[in-house]
Amino acid sequence: MVLYLKVTNAPANSVDNIRFWSAGKEIGSGATMYVGSTSVPSTPTTNQSTIADTDAITYTDSDNSLLWSDASLVDIDDTSEYLYMQIGVDSSASIGDLNNQYMVYHYSYDES
């Protein structure tokens, strides 16, 4: 999955320092959510990503977060850098109760 933020209403000055973090919980037994960011878009892959290469639970709060984008967003239609997310599944994974499966992630930014 690839995410980015797009300015649709111009900020007073700018939006920058966009950060990402997880709730600090595993997504399930035998599965890992990998994340990473880049300024260059690339085609999603079914192979192991070279961009989304860090376990999301590494980033547990706003003080320990991934710098998603340091681009300064000033004008309408400006976009952030890209956040890539890829689920890695190993042989120990099993089907669980899909009604109880969810992931919680957070982001923040500075607006001036």
Helices and strands as residue ranges (DSSP letters): E 2-3, E 15-22, E 31-38, E 54-55, G 56-58, E 66-69, E 82-89, G 98-100, E 105-111
